[in-house]
Amino acid sequence: MKRIVVAGAGYAGVLAAKLLAKRLKKLKKTKEFEVTIIDRHPFHTMLTELHEVAAQRVEEDSIKISLEKVFAGRAVNVVQDEIKGLDNAANVLKGSKKDYPYDWLILASGSKPAFFGIKGVKDNSFTLWSYEDSVRLRDHIVNMFRQASLEVEHEKKKELLTFAVVGAGFTGVEMAGELAELVPNMCRRFEIDPGLVRIIELDLLDRACTVLPVKQSAKVERRLKKMKVDLLFNTGIKEAGADFISYAGKGQDPITEKTRTIIWTAGIEGSDLASGAQGLPKAGRGRIETDKHLRAKGLENVYVAGDNIFYVPEGEKESVPQMVENAEASAETAAKNVLFDATGDGQKHEYKPSFHGVMVCVGGRYGTANVGLPGRFFGLPSFLAMFAKHFINIIYFIKILGWNKIFSYLNHEFFTVRDKRSFVGGHLSNRSPSFFLVPLRMYMGFYWLREGILKVMEGWLQGPALTGFFTGANQFYERILNQAPGAAAAVAAATGAAETAAAATGAADAAATATGAATSAAASAGQVFLNLNILGLARAILVDGGELAFKLQVGFVDWIVETFVLYSSPAQNIMQYVIVLSEILIGLALLGGLFTTLSGAYSLVLQLMFMTSTGLYISTWWMLFASIAMLFGAGRALSMDYYVMPWLKEQWKKVRFARKWYLYHD
């Protein structure tokens, strides 16, 4: 059996391994090849979100994606080990546990922070380049505020509350923005004067995020200043200690600032595995030189993906950037070329990346982006930039962990966000305790149960009743809309038809009954508030015939009713049985809090069905909105779901199909 090994489970490694497994399965060659992915962590880390954990906007679990779950049901061996070296002559990766021979290797081990030999930086600063980094920095920041709250000396307090971020690229700016956003909350929590807190942003360059156009870079700087971040450009760090940082502007004497927190984001270099690999050509801070197919120069069976690549595409002056989009694109090229070498399938691919822009977030509420196609880039305002960021993340999660991660991401970023730290504020956050929905759930359940029982008592299970029901409701709306002479005769006919159909009650059904509508109409012709044609597909009707009634008349629904529902007495009987049974089951489920989300969704479907067939009286509109309220969280308290749903979720996650397609959420 031939062995394909992927070293590293970052953005590039995970995508490359998934593509290899997918293509080999399609070629029916999974028994001929063994695909293995090796990483020192049992999870994939979202490196672009580390600052959110460090500044306590999201929980640490939000940036971890289990490799076991990513590759569930796929022919990929997941190995947790730390690779110490590479022997390309013997085609062996040397791990802490054992050696891993390979026939083809995709080196995707990422990068690490570069300290440039500056005295004291490596030992006295916090990096932000791994899951461990983000958690360690988060705990340290909390501890600084905690210690400051207990400190009586003013200067000591200021030392504890001074935070220096070195590097004004994307990572540095995002960390400074998140930290500035966190400060007011921490000051309230620990009863600290916000004026004692100082955040410094240092960089040797003359502006923030130099990859952005000057105009957008200036926007980032204005936002940081508004958040009370001190910006020091054209400034280099000279030395770092356990309780100080020394820096100087160009041509100026060094300044020493007392601080316990130096956050280093000033550059990266090739990983230890890449930079230390013997026999592989290096360039650009320990990266590996590749040819146009992403093979390490001089080797036939070692490909490079992600941050380890040093490759200058034709027509370009610089190597491809160390960014996520490059990792994703290079993973595909490397995987396809390995498959071509191993199986002869397809053709050799030349790496021709086309990048679509960059974006930066300054805290959870503000961002900017420069996106587009080569030669046609444009800036996005804050709201659209933040929306684009989250949308791009969701697209990535679809590739990695499907619905499971998408739901988790939305939950962390919007539904459980605290202190309004989102670009939509706290409007989507479930800040109200779920048990407040219990009375509404039970009342709605009682109402549905009552409606079902009333229909049984009215004879809905004994014979067809829908013809008169639909006819009476339609005549009610037509009479008010047309205001035609002879309306009294139509009213009388509608009344008689409705009485014959025994459909006079059923508030949840819509027209509150044709009989009641027709009777009230006899006294007054009624009033039309809305009669709007919607693109020729539907008509929205709002009238007052004694009580406000709304109908969304859809031609397709009318055709369904006429062609299938009213086609024959047996068809009507079946529909009536379905409606009665549905109302009783929804009522019982909501009363007991069992399958609450499903019951809320089904309730919403029934309400929409009534709205588009007979219409809804204002007295039942509340059920439409209550159904929406039942969709999320209503079954979390004082319900059977509290016990049943966790058990069902665990059983469902064990189903191979569900694991393979990620049709669950944790």
DRENRO-515517 format. One line per 10 residues: number of its first residue (from 1); for each residue x, y, z of C-alpha. Coordinates in Angstrom, 2 decimals. Example, Ala and Ser with C-alpha at 12.3 -4.5 7.8 and 13.67 -1.06 7.14 Angstrom:
<sites>
1> 12.30 -4.50 7.80 ~ 13.67 -1.06 7.14
</sites>
This chain:
<sites>
1> 0.00 0.00 0.00 ~ 1.32 3.45 -0.99 ~ 1.49 6.07 1.77 ~ 0.53 9.74 1.45 ~ 1.33 11.77 4.56 ~ 0.14 15.30 5.33 ~ 2.30 17.00 7.97 ~ 0.24 19.62 9.79 ~ -3.49 20.07 10.39 ~ -3.75 23.78 9.72
11> -5.89 25.32 6.99 ~ -3.82 23.80 4.18 ~ -3.29 20.37 5.75 ~ -6.93 19.67 6.60 ~ -8.21 20.71 3.17 ~ -5.50 18.73 1.38 ~ -6.26 15.55 3.36 ~ -10.00 15.87 2.76 ~ -9.48 16.35 -0.98 ~ -7.12 13.37 -1.17
21> -9.64 11.10 0.56 ~ -12.50 12.33 -1.61 ~ -10.65 11.83 -4.91 ~ -9.25 8.42 -3.96 ~ -12.73 7.24 -3.04 ~ -14.07 8.49 -6.36 ~ -11.29 6.61 -8.17 ~ -12.02 3.52 -6.03 ~ -8.39 3.39 -4.92 ~ -8.79 3.79 -1.15
31> -7.44 0.26 -0.62 ~ -4.33 1.04 -2.64 ~ -3.37 4.21 -0.74 ~ -3.17 5.17 2.91 ~ -3.70 8.86 3.73 ~ -2.40 10.05 7.10 ~ -2.53 13.51 8.65 ~ -0.22 14.25 11.60 ~ -0.42 17.13 14.07 ~ 0.62 17.66 17.67
41> -2.95 18.72 18.49 ~ -6.06 16.55 18.21 ~ -7.85 19.56 16.75 ~ -7.64 22.11 13.95 ~ -7.26 25.70 15.21 ~ -8.92 28.76 13.68 ~ -5.83 30.98 13.79 ~ -7.70 34.00 12.43 ~ -9.97 34.02 15.49 ~ -7.34 33.76 18.26
51> -7.72 37.40 19.28 ~ -11.40 36.81 20.02 ~ -10.53 34.20 22.65 ~ -7.65 36.26 24.06 ~ -10.00 39.21 24.60 ~ -12.85 37.04 25.92 ~ -15.34 37.71 23.12 ~ -15.85 34.00 22.48 ~ -15.15 30.82 24.40 ~ -11.96 28.89 23.70
61> -13.89 25.93 22.26 ~ -15.05 28.14 19.39 ~ -11.59 28.12 17.75 ~ -11.06 24.35 18.02 ~ -12.37 21.84 15.46 ~ -11.94 18.17 16.34 ~ -9.89 16.32 13.72 ~ -11.73 13.13 14.59 ~ -14.99 14.83 13.64 ~ -13.52 16.46 10.51
71> -12.41 13.08 9.13 ~ -15.25 10.93 10.51 ~ -16.33 8.39 7.89 ~ -13.36 9.22 5.67 ~ -10.34 7.11 4.79 ~ -7.85 9.35 6.61 ~ -5.73 8.25 9.57 ~ -5.52 10.99 12.19 ~ -2.29 10.82 14.22 ~ -1.46 13.03 17.19
81> 2.30 13.42 17.35 ~ 4.93 16.13 17.15 ~ 7.14 15.88 14.10 ~ 10.73 16.62 15.01 ~ 12.44 16.24 11.67 ~ 12.38 15.16 8.05 ~ 14.71 12.70 6.33 ~ 13.89 13.26 2.67 ~ 16.58 10.82 1.55 ~ 14.88 7.97 3.42
91> 11.35 9.40 2.90 ~ 10.66 9.41 6.63 ~ 9.11 11.90 9.04 ~ 10.62 11.61 12.52 ~ 8.04 12.00 15.28 ~ 8.22 12.04 19.07 ~ 6.41 8.70 19.24 ~ 7.71 6.98 16.11 ~ 8.84 7.47 12.53 ~ 6.39 7.83 9.64
101> 7.56 6.61 6.22 ~ 5.89 8.11 3.15 ~ 5.79 7.77 -0.60 ~ 4.43 11.29 -1.03 ~ 4.52 14.09 1.51 ~ 2.53 17.32 1.73 ~ 4.39 19.62 4.10 ~ 1.78 21.93 5.66 ~ 3.27 22.58 9.08 ~ 2.52 26.31 9.07
111> 4.66 29.04 10.54 ~ 5.76 30.48 13.88 ~ 6.44 33.95 15.33 ~ 9.71 35.64 14.32 ~ 11.53 37.62 17.03 ~ 14.37 39.03 14.89 ~ 16.91 38.51 17.67 ~ 15.63 41.46 19.73 ~ 16.81 41.17 23.31 ~ 14.29 39.73 25.76
121> 11.35 39.54 23.38 ~ 11.07 35.77 23.08 ~ 11.17 35.22 26.86 ~ 9.06 38.17 27.96 ~ 6.26 38.55 25.43 ~ 2.99 36.84 24.65 ~ 2.62 35.51 21.13 ~ -0.72 34.96 19.40 ~ -0.12 32.06 17.07 ~ -1.79 29.01 18.64
131> -4.69 27.85 20.73 ~ -2.43 27.75 23.79 ~ -1.27 31.32 23.12 ~ -4.83 32.67 23.09 ~ -5.84 30.91 26.31 ~ -2.63 31.92 28.12 ~ -3.04 35.56 27.07 ~ -6.72 35.60 28.04 ~ -5.94 34.34 31.54 ~ -3.05 36.77 31.89
141> -5.19 39.78 30.95 ~ -7.81 38.85 33.54 ~ -5.08 38.40 36.12 ~ -3.65 41.85 35.38 ~ -6.98 43.50 36.06 ~ -7.51 41.36 39.15 ~ -4.09 42.30 40.56 ~ -4.63 45.96 39.68 ~ -7.91 46.01 41.61 ~ -6.03 44.87 44.72
151> -3.01 47.15 44.25 ~ -2.91 50.35 46.30 ~ 0.08 52.07 44.66 ~ -0.97 54.25 41.73 ~ 2.14 53.66 39.59 ~ 1.95 49.92 40.18 ~ -1.66 49.93 39.03 ~ -0.67 51.70 35.82 ~ 2.11 49.18 35.21 ~ -0.32 46.28 35.54
161> -2.84 48.02 33.26 ~ -0.43 48.96 30.44 ~ -0.65 46.66 27.41 ~ 1.84 46.93 24.54 ~ 0.95 45.35 21.19 ~ 4.00 45.12 18.94 ~ 3.12 44.93 15.25 ~ 0.35 46.83 13.45 ~ -0.45 44.22 10.84 ~ -3.76 42.39 10.81
171> -3.10 40.31 13.93 ~ -1.81 43.26 15.95 ~ -4.62 45.60 14.94 ~ -7.27 42.97 15.63 ~ -5.78 42.17 19.03 ~ -5.54 45.85 19.99 ~ -9.12 46.44 18.86 ~ -10.48 43.47 20.81 ~ -8.51 44.47 23.89 ~ -9.77 48.06 23.71
181> -13.31 46.75 23.41 ~ -12.78 44.53 26.45 ~ -11.37 47.25 28.72 ~ -14.68 48.93 29.74 ~ -16.16 45.56 30.73 ~ -13.10 44.59 32.77 ~ -13.03 47.97 34.48 ~ -16.66 47.58 35.53 ~ -16.02 44.02 36.68 ~ -13.01 44.91 38.84
191> -14.05 48.48 39.75 ~ -11.08 50.13 38.06 ~ -10.85 53.66 36.68 ~ -10.66 53.26 32.84 ~ -8.27 56.21 32.77 ~ -5.58 54.01 34.32 ~ -5.59 51.59 31.37 ~ -3.24 52.22 28.46 ~ -3.00 50.26 25.21 ~ 0.01 50.96 22.97
201> 0.29 49.85 19.34 ~ 3.90 49.88 18.05 ~ 5.25 49.32 14.56 ~ 8.37 50.13 12.55 ~ 6.22 50.97 9.53 ~ 4.52 54.32 9.01 ~ 0.89 53.13 9.14 ~ -1.39 50.30 10.19 ~ -2.15 47.32 7.93 ~ 0.06 48.36 5.03
211> -1.54 45.71 2.81 ~ -4.66 47.89 2.79 ~ -4.87 51.04 0.65 ~ -3.87 54.22 2.47 ~ -7.47 55.42 2.78 ~ -8.64 52.26 4.50 ~ -5.54 52.10 6.63 ~ -6.41 55.60 7.87 ~ -9.90 54.36 8.78 ~ -8.37 51.61 10.90
221> -6.16 54.14 12.67 ~ -9.08 56.48 13.35 ~ -11.05 53.63 14.84 ~ -8.18 52.60 17.10 ~ -7.70 56.18 18.28 ~ -11.42 56.43 18.99 ~ -11.04 53.32 21.15 ~ -8.20 55.13 23.03 ~ -5.32 53.09 21.61 ~ -2.01 54.99 21.44
231> -0.48 54.51 17.98 ~ 3.32 54.72 17.70 ~ 4.48 54.25 14.10 ~ 8.04 54.46 12.78 ~ 8.91 53.04 16.18 ~ 11.02 49.97 16.89 ~ 11.30 47.89 20.02 ~ 14.78 47.79 21.50 ~ 14.41 45.44 24.44 ~ 11.77 43.64 26.48
241> 11.82 42.59 30.11 ~ 9.49 40.98 32.60 ~ 8.13 44.39 33.62 ~ 9.17 46.83 30.88 ~ 9.44 47.51 27.18 ~ 12.01 49.79 25.59 ~ 11.29 51.39 22.21 ~ 12.46 54.32 20.10 ~ 11.30 56.31 17.12 ~ 13.63 56.80 14.19
251> 16.52 59.00 15.28 ~ 15.17 59.27 18.83 ~ 16.40 58.10 22.21 ~ 14.83 54.93 23.63 ~ 11.81 55.22 25.93 ~ 11.22 52.68 28.65 ~ 7.61 51.89 29.51 ~ 6.66 49.89 32.58 ~ 4.35 47.03 31.63 ~ 3.65 43.41 32.44
261> 2.05 42.65 29.07 ~ 3.85 42.67 25.72 ~ 1.87 41.06 22.92 ~ 4.15 40.15 20.00 ~ 2.58 40.11 16.50 ~ 5.46 41.62 14.56 ~ 6.18 38.87 12.04 ~ 6.31 35.16 11.27 ~ 8.75 32.68 9.77 ~ 8.73 29.09 8.57
271> 7.88 26.38 11.08 ~ 10.61 24.47 12.89 ~ 9.96 21.47 10.65 ~ 10.25 23.49 7.45 ~ 13.20 25.66 8.45 ~ 15.09 22.73 9.98 ~ 14.52 20.25 7.15 ~ 17.89 19.25 5.71 ~ 18.30 19.22 1.95 ~ 15.33 21.49 1.24
281> 16.11 24.91 -0.32 ~ 15.08 27.81 1.97 ~ 14.19 31.42 1.40 ~ 12.21 34.18 3.10 ~ 12.63 33.40 6.82 ~ 12.76 29.64 6.72 ~ 10.20 28.95 4.01 ~ 10.79 26.25 1.39 ~ 11.37 27.16 -2.23 ~ 9.01 25.34 -4.59
291> 8.52 25.00 -8.30 ~ 5.34 26.00 -10.10 ~ 3.69 22.70 -9.10 ~ 4.48 23.37 -5.40 ~ 7.11 20.63 -5.23 ~ 10.08 21.37 -3.01 ~ 12.84 22.20 -5.47 ~ 15.02 19.19 -6.21 ~ 12.51 16.63 -4.87 ~ 9.87 14.67 -6.75
301> 7.65 13.49 -3.91 ~ 7.58 16.38 -1.41 ~ 4.96 19.09 -1.92 ~ 4.51 22.22 0.15 ~ 1.27 23.98 1.09 ~ 0.30 27.01 3.17 ~ 2.69 29.32 5.01 ~ 5.75 27.18 4.25 ~ 5.67 28.04 0.53 ~ 8.20 30.38 -1.00
311> 7.11 30.73 -4.61 ~ 6.98 33.77 -6.87 ~ 4.28 33.26 -9.52 ~ 4.99 34.32 -13.07 ~ 4.55 38.07 -13.47 ~ 4.79 38.77 -9.74 ~ 7.64 40.38 -7.81 ~ 7.09 38.78 -4.41 ~ 6.34 35.35 -3.04 ~ 2.76 34.31 -2.38
321> 1.54 35.77 0.95 ~ 1.25 33.83 4.18 ~ -2.52 34.11 4.49 ~ -5.51 31.78 4.71 ~ -6.59 32.17 1.10 ~ -3.13 31.07 -0.04 ~ -3.33 28.06 2.28 ~ -6.68 26.99 0.84 ~ -5.62 27.46 -2.78 ~ -2.24 25.77 -2.37
331> -3.82 22.80 -0.58 ~ -5.92 22.06 -3.63 ~ -2.99 22.35 -6.03 ~ -0.68 20.19 -3.92 ~ -3.31 17.49 -3.38 ~ -4.20 17.30 -7.07 ~ -0.55 17.03 -8.06 ~ 0.12 14.28 -5.53 ~ -2.87 12.38 -6.92 ~ -1.56 12.80 -10.45
341> 1.85 11.46 -9.43 ~ 0.33 8.56 -7.51 ~ -2.54 7.52 -9.77 ~ -2.09 9.29 -13.10 ~ -5.55 10.83 -12.66 ~ -6.07 14.32 -14.06 ~ -3.12 16.47 -15.00 ~ -0.29 18.36 -13.41 ~ -1.52 21.70 -12.03 ~ 0.53 24.87 -12.02
351> -0.05 27.07 -8.98 ~ -1.65 30.27 -10.23 ~ -3.31 31.84 -7.20 ~ -5.81 34.63 -7.62 ~ -6.45 36.35 -4.32 ~ -9.68 38.17 -3.61 ~ -8.65 40.71 -1.03 ~ -8.09 41.22 2.66 ~ -10.14 42.38 5.62 ~ -9.43 43.45 9.16
361> -11.69 43.68 12.20 ~ -11.08 46.27 14.90 ~ -13.05 44.67 17.69 ~ -16.29 42.81 17.16 ~ -18.24 45.82 15.91 ~ -16.07 47.46 13.24 ~ -14.10 46.31 10.23 ~ -12.93 47.24 6.77 ~ -12.04 45.25 3.69 ~ -10.40 45.63 0.30
371> -11.86 42.96 -1.96 ~ -12.44 42.12 -5.60 ~ -10.43 40.64 -8.45 ~ -6.87 41.45 -9.55 ~ -6.85 45.02 -10.84 ~ -10.41 45.67 -9.67 ~ -10.36 45.92 -5.92 ~ -12.72 48.11 -3.92 ~ -13.27 48.94 -0.28 ~ -16.21 47.81 1.80
381> -17.78 49.90 4.56 ~ -17.74 48.49 8.07 ~ -21.08 46.64 8.12 ~ -20.50 44.95 4.76 ~ -16.89 44.14 5.66 ~ -17.97 42.42 8.87 ~ -20.75 40.60 7.04 ~ -18.24 39.44 4.40 ~ -15.87 38.21 7.10 ~ -18.51 36.03 8.74
391> -19.81 34.82 5.38 ~ -16.30 33.75 4.30 ~ -15.80 31.94 7.60 ~ -19.08 30.07 7.06 ~ -18.00 29.04 3.56 ~ -14.80 27.64 5.06 ~ -16.76 25.78 7.74 ~ -18.92 24.19 5.06 ~ -15.74 22.65 3.65 ~ -14.42 21.58 7.05
401> -17.29 20.54 9.30 ~ -20.54 21.49 7.56 ~ -23.67 22.27 9.56 ~ -22.13 21.31 12.88 ~ -19.51 24.05 12.81 ~ -21.77 26.61 11.13 ~ -24.30 26.33 13.95 ~ -21.54 26.49 16.55 ~ -20.01 29.56 14.88 ~ -23.33 31.44 14.70
411> -23.96 30.54 18.31 ~ -20.58 31.88 19.48 ~ -20.53 34.97 17.29 ~ -24.17 36.09 17.51 ~ -26.61 34.07 19.60 ~ -24.62 34.02 22.85 ~ -22.43 37.09 22.40 ~ -22.29 39.30 25.47 ~ -21.80 43.04 25.94 ~ -23.07 43.66 22.38
421> -19.65 42.76 20.93 ~ -20.92 42.04 17.43 ~ -21.40 44.13 14.31 ~ -25.17 43.70 14.81 ~ -24.84 44.61 18.47 ~ -26.66 42.34 20.87 ~ -29.83 42.16 18.81 ~ -29.47 38.45 18.01 ~ -28.19 37.38 21.41 ~ -30.39 35.16 23.58
431> -29.88 37.26 26.67 ~ -33.29 36.40 28.16 ~ -33.48 33.20 30.24 ~ -35.21 30.43 28.29 ~ -37.63 29.64 31.12 ~ -39.44 32.91 30.37 ~ -40.74 31.17 27.24 ~ -42.32 28.32 29.21 ~ -45.68 30.09 29.87 ~ -45.98 31.04 26.19
441> -45.11 27.49 25.11 ~ -47.71 25.94 27.38 ~ -50.42 28.45 26.47 ~ -49.78 27.89 22.77 ~ -49.87 24.13 23.34 ~ -53.23 24.44 25.13 ~ -54.58 26.58 22.27 ~ -53.57 24.07 19.58 ~ -54.99 21.17 21.61 ~ -58.26 23.06 22.07
451> -58.53 23.76 18.34 ~ -58.03 20.11 17.48 ~ -60.61 18.92 20.02 ~ -63.16 21.50 18.83 ~ -62.80 20.28 15.28 ~ -63.44 16.72 16.40 ~ -66.58 17.91 18.19 ~ -67.67 19.82 15.06 ~ -67.52 16.69 12.94 ~ -64.27 17.18 11.03
461> -63.64 13.45 11.33 ~ -67.13 12.48 10.15 ~ -67.43 13.99 6.68 ~ -66.10 16.58 4.19 ~ -66.25 20.16 5.41 ~ -63.56 21.98 3.49 ~ -65.58 23.03 0.42 ~ -67.87 25.26 2.43 ~ -64.98 26.40 4.60 ~ -62.82 27.60 1.68
471> -65.79 28.98 -0.26 ~ -67.03 31.06 2.65 ~ -63.57 32.45 3.37 ~ -62.95 33.37 -0.28 ~ -66.34 35.09 -0.61 ~ -65.60 37.08 2.54 ~ -62.50 38.66 0.97 ~ -64.03 39.03 -2.51 ~ -67.09 40.82 -1.16 ~ -64.99 43.43 0.64
481> -62.54 43.85 -2.23 ~ -65.23 44.17 -4.89 ~ -67.77 46.20 -2.88 ~ -70.24 45.02 -5.52 ~ -74.05 45.42 -5.47 ~ -75.79 42.31 -4.24 ~ -73.12 41.68 -1.61 ~ -75.87 40.74 0.84 ~ -76.80 37.74 -1.27 ~ -73.18 36.61 -1.38
491> -72.94 37.08 2.35 ~ -76.02 34.97 2.92 ~ -74.69 32.26 0.62 ~ -71.35 32.27 2.40 ~ -73.07 32.05 5.76 ~ -75.16 29.10 4.72 ~ -72.21 27.29 3.18 ~ -70.10 27.79 6.27 ~ -72.82 26.58 8.62 ~ -73.33 23.51 6.48
501> -69.59 22.84 6.60 ~ -69.61 23.13 10.40 ~ -66.44 25.20 10.26 ~ -67.62 28.14 12.28 ~ -64.89 28.01 14.90 ~ -61.18 27.43 14.79 ~ -59.35 30.60 15.52 ~ -56.06 28.96 14.66 ~ -57.39 28.14 11.24 ~ -57.47 31.48 9.88
511> -60.53 33.22 8.84 ~ -61.90 32.73 12.32 ~ -64.61 30.97 10.41 ~ -66.48 31.85 7.35 ~ -69.73 32.09 9.28 ~ -68.46 34.76 11.66 ~ -66.83 36.67 8.83 ~ -69.92 36.57 6.66 ~ -72.25 37.55 9.50 ~ -70.21 40.59 10.45
521> -70.03 41.53 6.80 ~ -73.79 41.68 6.57 ~ -73.81 44.77 8.75 ~ -70.96 46.52 6.99 ~ -69.40 46.29 3.56 ~ -65.98 46.34 5.21 ~ -62.81 48.28 4.44 ~ -59.72 47.48 2.34 ~ -56.38 48.51 3.84 ~ -54.06 46.61 1.49
531> -54.51 44.92 -1.87 ~ -51.00 44.59 -3.28 ~ -49.80 42.52 -6.22 ~ -46.35 41.07 -5.47 ~ -44.45 40.58 -8.73 ~ -47.41 38.73 -10.20 ~ -46.69 35.78 -7.91 ~ -48.93 36.60 -4.98 ~ -51.37 39.16 -3.60 ~ -51.29 40.57 -0.07
541> -54.76 41.42 1.22 ~ -55.58 43.20 4.49 ~ -59.25 44.01 5.13 ~ -61.57 44.88 7.98 ~ -64.90 43.07 7.89 ~ -65.67 43.55 11.55 ~ -62.19 42.32 12.47 ~ -58.87 42.72 10.72 ~ -58.05 39.78 8.45 ~ -54.95 39.15 6.34
551> -54.48 36.77 3.43 ~ -51.49 36.09 1.21 ~ -53.13 34.80 -1.93 ~ -50.73 32.59 -3.89 ~ -51.81 31.15 -7.22 ~ -49.89 27.93 -6.72 ~ -51.58 27.32 -3.35 ~ -55.02 28.00 -4.87 ~ -54.23 25.45 -7.58 ~ -53.19 22.85 -5.00
561> -56.42 23.40 -3.05 ~ -58.65 23.15 -6.12 ~ -56.78 20.28 -7.77 ~ -56.03 18.02 -4.83 ~ -57.69 19.08 -1.56 ~ -61.21 19.78 -2.90 ~ -60.99 17.21 -5.67 ~ -63.13 14.63 -3.85 ~ -64.73 13.87 -0.52 ~ -62.02 11.31 0.41
571> -59.34 13.91 -0.32 ~ -61.07 16.41 1.95 ~ -61.43 13.81 4.68 ~ -57.72 12.96 4.54 ~ -56.79 16.66 4.76 ~ -59.16 17.15 7.69 ~ -57.68 14.15 9.51 ~ -54.19 15.56 8.96 ~ -55.13 19.01 10.28 ~ -56.94 17.68 13.37
581> -54.18 15.20 14.21 ~ -51.50 17.86 13.64 ~ -53.17 20.36 15.96 ~ -53.62 17.80 18.74 ~ -50.05 16.49 18.44 ~ -48.54 20.00 18.36 ~ -50.59 20.91 21.40 ~ -49.49 17.87 23.39 ~ -45.84 18.29 22.34 ~ -45.73 21.94 23.38
591> -47.49 21.26 26.67 ~ -44.92 18.60 27.50 ~ -41.99 20.44 25.94 ~ -41.12 17.48 23.70 ~ -39.51 18.18 20.29 ~ -40.26 21.86 20.88 ~ -38.24 23.16 17.93 ~ -39.91 20.69 15.55 ~ -43.34 21.53 16.98 ~ -42.67 25.26 16.57
601> -41.59 24.73 12.96 ~ -44.67 22.60 12.21 ~ -46.88 25.20 13.90 ~ -45.34 27.87 11.68 ~ -45.98 25.75 8.58 ~ -49.66 25.31 9.53 ~ -50.04 29.04 10.16 ~ -48.52 29.86 6.76 ~ -50.78 27.26 5.16 ~ -53.84 28.90 6.73
611> -52.60 32.36 5.75 ~ -52.26 31.40 2.08 ~ -55.52 29.44 1.85 ~ -58.18 31.10 4.02 ~ -56.33 33.97 5.66 ~ -55.81 34.84 9.33 ~ -57.89 37.00 11.67 ~ -55.95 39.40 13.89 ~ -57.04 37.38 16.93 ~ -54.76 34.54 15.76
621> -51.77 36.50 14.48 ~ -50.06 35.99 17.84 ~ -49.70 32.28 17.04 ~ -47.55 33.09 14.01 ~ -45.05 35.00 16.12 ~ -45.26 32.54 19.01 ~ -44.33 29.75 16.57 ~ -41.16 31.66 15.67 ~ -40.36 32.07 19.37 ~ -40.60 28.29 19.80
631> -37.88 27.57 17.23 ~ -34.85 28.17 19.48 ~ -34.52 27.78 23.21 ~ -38.14 27.33 24.25 ~ -37.59 23.67 25.10 ~ -34.50 24.14 27.25 ~ -36.30 24.58 30.58 ~ -39.07 22.71 32.41 ~ -39.57 20.34 29.51 ~ -39.10 16.76 28.35
641> -36.59 18.08 25.80 ~ -34.26 18.83 28.71 ~ -33.79 15.09 29.14 ~ -34.68 13.64 25.74 ~ -32.73 15.87 23.32 ~ -29.22 15.36 24.81 ~ -29.73 11.59 24.67 ~ -31.04 11.70 21.10 ~ -28.15 13.93 20.00 ~ -25.62 11.47 21.37
651> -27.30 8.57 19.57 ~ -27.56 10.53 16.32 ~ -23.87 11.47 16.41 ~ -23.00 7.78 16.42 ~ -24.74 7.21 13.09 ~ -22.06 6.90 10.41 ~ -24.05 8.89 7.85 ~ -24.58 11.76 10.31 ~ -20.89 11.85 11.25 ~ -19.70 11.74 7.66
661> -21.93 14.58 6.50 ~ -21.81 16.49 9.81 ~ -25.61 16.42 10.13 ~ -25.60 17.28 13.81 ~ -24.42 20.00 16.13 ~ -22.71 19.74 19.50
</sites>
